[in-house]
Amino acid sequence: MGRDNSWSLDDAPADYTEQLMQGIVGVEITIVSLTGQLKASQNQPERNRVSVKAGLEGGEGGQARVMAFSLSLFLLWGRVF
């Protein structure tokens, strides 16, 4: 359901787009470290975790199955490693 009269950058006045172009800057950031956190429905009741696991098992792709397996371990041992 797209819009018939979509806006295009070409619709803007040239002086306006030139002014916008003047404001574009590049940034380079050096990443020193990353910290990850696993969010696997640990704070949810068991029935919700079981439902999420079932949905992941029915999904396509290896990542969904790996996450379903991880949730199986959580359901079995009560924690995520």
Secondary structure, DSSP 8 states (H G I E B T S, - for coil): ---TT---GGGS-HHHHHHHHHT----------------SSTTS-HHHHHHHHHHHHTSSSHHHHHHHHHHHHHHHHSS--
